[in-house]
Amino acid sequence: MKKRISIVIMSLAAMLLFSACQATPEEPVVAGKSSDELIEKARTAAGEGAPAERLGAPERYQGSFSSVDGKLNVTVDAAVTIPEADSAAIIRVTDGSITQAQADVLMASLVHTPLHDPSERSKDEIMEQILEYKQMLAEGPTEEDVGFTYYDDNGNELSWEQSMQQAIDRLQEEYSAAPEENERAAISGQFVEKDGASLIEGVGYSEEYGYESFQAGNFAGLGADRALYDRNNTGNGGYILLEPTYIQYADGAGREMPELTISADDAQALTDPVVEKLGIENMTFYTARKGYEQQPERDFWVVLYTRSFNGIPITYTSATGDMMTDATVYNEPWRYETLAFFVDDSGIVGMHWESPYTVGETVTEDSALLPFEDAMYIFGRMYLAANDGAAQTVTVDQICLGYTRIAEQGRAGSGILVPAWDFFGTVTDENGNTKNDPYASLLTVNAIDGSVIDRDMGY
């Protein structure tokens, strides 16, 4: 293997030396201008053997390259991960939804406290706000408050004091009609049509489990369907939903590892049964990593799941895929499916499942794949092009092959999963600021045609 790696290093150096004599592209080639053409290319002779054999990749890759001006320097010292699979198919997926049966599983598996409608507040909760407003009125307006103009429901101008008193009067009316804490009716747990959506929504509190919130909703927007759960004992009276995109990871931010007694395996042992009961087609465990939230400060395992086909998983990245796209070529933005659980020593404290897919047809049983060396050459050229003029020191420590979803033109809510290479690592700018999100892909290269996929755009 050492001999194989040394050949790869020399090959990359030779390719980049040769490319220095050519014009550098102004921007990366973006994949998906014709998904039909991509499919046809994939259907050409795939070659003999499993994908790992055909790609000719080493177990570890080492190399380096720099921009012409010397400001951008990339070092690659990365493990190369290729799933054990007999083939690399192309799979079509469409926009899915949360079923009542799945919502039932989540509520039964995660929620400990009777939940009530979040819009129905108890007398104690309303009185807390009344007292807060009265205190503000007694202390007088802040400089910022004075800068605003206030109006009543009829458009008549009010002073700040009049506006505050009006708000207090309304709260007192709400207080008179509000139930006591123990009189609030529990939600049914069934989807209810509300404002154009099918929604289950509830919050609750208990001394043992703290604040709990649950939501399952099927909304009109593309990829907007989701199921969310959170439990916290922060004592701030808040119902706070954890979202994987905004979680910070201990091994990627220079923070000490969270003090958790529960192991990653034990955390997964809590979440696996829930996923199994959900019955999500092709959904498998992906990884567990220690993470934390700053406000309120909480540590936990982030246990991620992703779809897998013939042993090849969809590569999870922190990109959401919902940036605005070119409306003349592609459809509206569509978030990638995400299924994550948050587990600490007290058990499952959060769950986030959004933009579920419906698995469709197998478009191709196997795909012709570019040799690994070609993918590395493209990475070197296109990373330089994408970051032209930037002063960066980059270290790539992981290269993996997996699926990513790309959009299909003219087919809203339909995409294809294609094999692609993702490159992960750290980026340090000229001011010494380092970004080390373990799920932030530095570049995604289509393993079929070598084009660069913009994960934020989804094509």
Long-range contacts (C-beta under 8 A, 24 or more apart in sequence): 1-58, 1-59, 1-60, 4-58, 5-58, 5-60, 5-61, 5-62, 8-58, 8-61, 8-62, 8-63, 8-373, 8-376, 9-62, 9-63, 11-373, 12-63, 12-65, 12-76, 12-373, 12-376, 12-377, 12-380, 13-63, 13-65, 15-373, 15-377, 15-380, 16-65, 16-377, 16-380, 16-381, 19-377, 19-380, 19-381, 20-68, 24-68, 24-381, 24-384, 24-385, 24-388, 25-381, 25-382, 25-385, 26-385, 26-388, 27-385, 27-386, 28-382, 28-385, 28-386, 28-443, 28-452, 28-454, 29-382, 29-450, 29-451, 29-452, 30-451, 30-452, 30-453, 30-454, 30-457, 30-459, 31-406, 31-446, 31-449, 31-451, 31-452, 31-453, 31-459, 32-330, 32-406, 32-407, 32-409, 32-451, 32-453, 32-459, 33-329, 34-409, 35-406, 35-407, 35-408, 35-409, 35-416, 38-416, 38-418, 38-446, 38-448, 38-449, 39-90, 39-363, 39-364, 39-416, 41-368, 41-448, 41-449, 42-90, 42-364, 42-367, 42-368, 42-418, 42-448, 43-364, 43-367, 43-368, 44-368, 45-368, 46-87, 46-88, 46-366, 46-367, 46-368, 46-369, 47-368, 47-369, 50-84, 50-85, 50-86, 50-87, 51-82, 51-83, 51-85, 51-87, 51-88, 51-312, 51-369, 51-401, 51-419, 52-82, 52-83, 52-84, 52-85, 54-369, 54-371, 55-82, 55-369, 55-371, 55-372, 55-401, 56-371, 56-372, 56-373, 57-82, 57-372, 58-372, 61-376, 61-399, 63-376, 65-380, 65-384, 67-384, 67-388, 69-389, 71-389, 71-390, 71-391, 71-392, 71-430, 72-384, 72-387, 72-390, 72-391, 72-392, 72-394, 73-392, 73-393, 73-394, 74-380, 74-383, 74-392, 74-394, 74-395, 74-396, 75-394, 75-395, 75-396, 76-376, 76-395, 76-396, 76-399, 77-395, 77-396, 77-397, 78-396, 78-397, 78-398, 78-399, 78-423, 78-425, 79-397, 79-398, 79-399, 80-372, 80-399, 80-400, 81-398, 81-399, 81-400, 81-401, 82-400, 82-401, 83-311, 83-312, 83-313, 83-401, 83-402, 84-311, 85-310, 85-311, 85-312, 86-310, 86-311, 87-310, 87-365, 87-366, 87-367, 88-310, 88-312, 88-366, 88-367, 88-369, 88-419, 88-447, 89-309, 89-310, 89-362, 89-363, 89-364, 89-365, 89-366, 89-367, 90-362, 90-363, 90-364, 90-367, 90-416, 90-417, 90-418, 91-309, 91-359, 91-360, 91-361, 91-362, 91-363, 91-403, 91-416, 91-417, 92-360, 92-361, 92-362, 92-363, 92-414, 92-415, 92-416, 92-417, 93-307, 93-357, 93-358, 93-359, 93-360, 93-405, 93-414, 93-415, 93-416, 93-417, 94-357, 94-358, 94-360, 94-413, 94-414, 94-415, 95-222, 95-223, 95-225, 95-334, 95-355, 95-357, 95-358, 95-413, 95-414, 96-225, 96-356, 96-357, 96-358, 97-218, 97-225, 97-356, 98-216, 98-217, 98-218, 98-225, 98-226, 98-227, 98-353, 98-356, 100-190, 100-191, 101-279, 102-216, 102-227, 102-278, 102-279, 102-280, 103-189, 103-191, 103-200, 103-216, 103-227, 104-189, 105-274, 105-277, 105-278, 106-214, 106-216, 106-227, 106-229, 106-274, 106-278, 106-351, 107-189, 107-200, 107-214, 109-273, 109-274, 109-277, 109-348, 110-214, 110-229, 110-231, 110-274, 110-348, 110-351, 111-204, 111-212, 111-214, 111-229, 112-206, 112-208, 112-209, 112-212, 112-231, 113-204, 113-205, 113-206, 113-209, 113-212, 114-186, 114-204, 115-186, 115-187, 115-202, 115-203, 115-204, 115-212, 115-213, 115-214, 116-184, 116-185, 116-186, 116-187, 116-202, 116-203, 116-204, 117-184, 117-185, 117-187, 117-201, 117-202, 118-201, 118-202, 118-203, 118-213, 118-239, 120-178, 120-179, 120-184, 120-185, 121-174, 121-178, 122-178, 122-179, 122-180, 122-181, 122-184, 123-175, 123-178, 123-179, 123-180, 123-181, 124-181, 125-237, 126-171, 126-174, 126-175, 126-178, 127-175, 128-237, 129-171, 130-168, 130-171, 130-172, 130-175, 133-164, 133-167, 133-168, 133-171, 134-168, 136-164, 137-161, 137-164, 137-165, 137-168, 191-216, 191-218, 196-220, 203-239, 209-233, 210-234, 210-235, 211-237, 211-238, 211-239, 211-240, 212-239, 213-239, 213-240, 213-241, 215-241, 221-332, 222-331, 222-332, 222-333, 222-334, 222-412, 222-413, 223-322, 223-333, 223-334, 223-335, 223-336, 223-354, 223-355, 223-413, 224-335, 224-355, 225-354, 225-355, 225-356, 226-352, 226-353, 226-354, 226-355, 227-351, 227-353, 227-354, 228-351, 228-352, 228-353, 228-354, 229-348, 229-350, 229-351, 229-352, 230-349, 230-350, 231-348, 231-349, 231-350, 232-296, 232-298, 232-349, 234-296, 234-298, 236-296, 238-296, 240-296, 241-350, 241-352, 242-293, 242-342, 242-349, 242-350, 242-352, 243-352, 244-302, 244-304, 244-318, 244-338, 244-340, 244-352, 245-318, 245-320, 246-293, 247-291, 247-292, 247-293, 247-302, 248-291, 248-292, 248-293, 248-294, 249-289, 249-290, 249-291, 249-292, 249-302, 249-437, 249-438, 249-439, 250-290, 250-291, 250-292, 250-299, 251-289, 251-290, 251-438, 252-436, 252-437, 252-438, 253-436, 254-434, 254-436, 255-292, 257-290, 258-290, 258-291, 258-292, 258-299, 258-300, 259-299, 260-290, 260-299, 260-300, 260-301, 260-344, 260-345, 261-345, 262-301, 262-343, 262-344, 262-345, 264-288, 264-301, 264-303, 267-301, 267-303, 267-341, 267-343, 268-303, 270-341, 270-343, 270-347, 270-348, 271-303, 271-305, 271-341, 271-343, 271-348, 274-341, 274-348, 274-351, 275-305, 275-339, 280-307, 280-339, 280-356, 281-307, 281-359, 282-307, 282-308, 282-309, 282-359, 283-307, 283-308, 283-339, 284-308, 284-313, 286-313, 286-316, 287-316, 289-438, 291-342, 298-344, 298-349, 299-344, 300-342, 300-343, 300-344, 300-349, 300-350, 301-342, 301-343, 301-344, 302-340, 302-341, 302-342, 303-340, 303-341, 303-342, 303-343, 304-339, 304-340, 305-339, 305-340, 305-341, 306-337, 306-339, 307-337, 307-357, 307-359, 307-403, 307-417, 309-403, 309-417, 312-401, 312-402, 312-403, 312-419, 313-402, 313-403, 314-402, 314-403, 314-404, 314-405, 314-417, 315-400, 315-402, 315-403, 315-404, 315-420, 315-422, 315-441, 316-439, 317-422, 317-439, 317-440, 317-441, 317-444, 317-455, 318-437, 318-439, 318-440, 319-440, 319-441, 319-455, 319-456, 320-456, 321-405, 321-455, 321-456, 321-457, 321-458, 322-458, 323-456, 323-457, 323-458, 325-407, 325-457, 325-458, 325-459, 329-409, 330-407, 330-409, 330-457, 330-458, 330-459, 331-407, 331-409, 331-410, 331-411, 331-412, 331-413, 332-412, 333-458, 334-407, 334-413, 334-415, 334-458, 336-405, 336-458, 360-414, 363-416, 367-418, 367-419, 367-447, 367-448, 368-448, 369-419, 369-447, 369-448, 370-447, 370-448, 370-449, 370-450, 374-450, 375-421, 375-445, 375-447, 375-450, 378-445, 378-450, 378-452, 379-421, 379-423, 379-443, 379-445, 382-443, 382-445, 382-452, 383-423, 383-442, 383-443, 386-443, 386-452, 390-429, 391-429, 391-430, 392-427, 392-428, 392-429, 392-430, 393-427, 393-428, 394-425, 394-426, 394-427, 394-428, 394-442, 395-425, 395-426, 396-423, 396-424, 396-425, 396-442, 397-424, 397-425, 397-426, 398-423, 398-424, 398-425, 399-423, 399-424, 400-424, 401-447, 404-444, 404-453, 404-455, 405-458, 406-446, 406-453, 406-458, 406-459, 407-458, 407-459, 415-458, 418-446, 418-447, 418-448, 419-446, 419-447, 419-448, 420-444, 420-445, 420-446, 420-447, 420-453, 421-445, 421-447
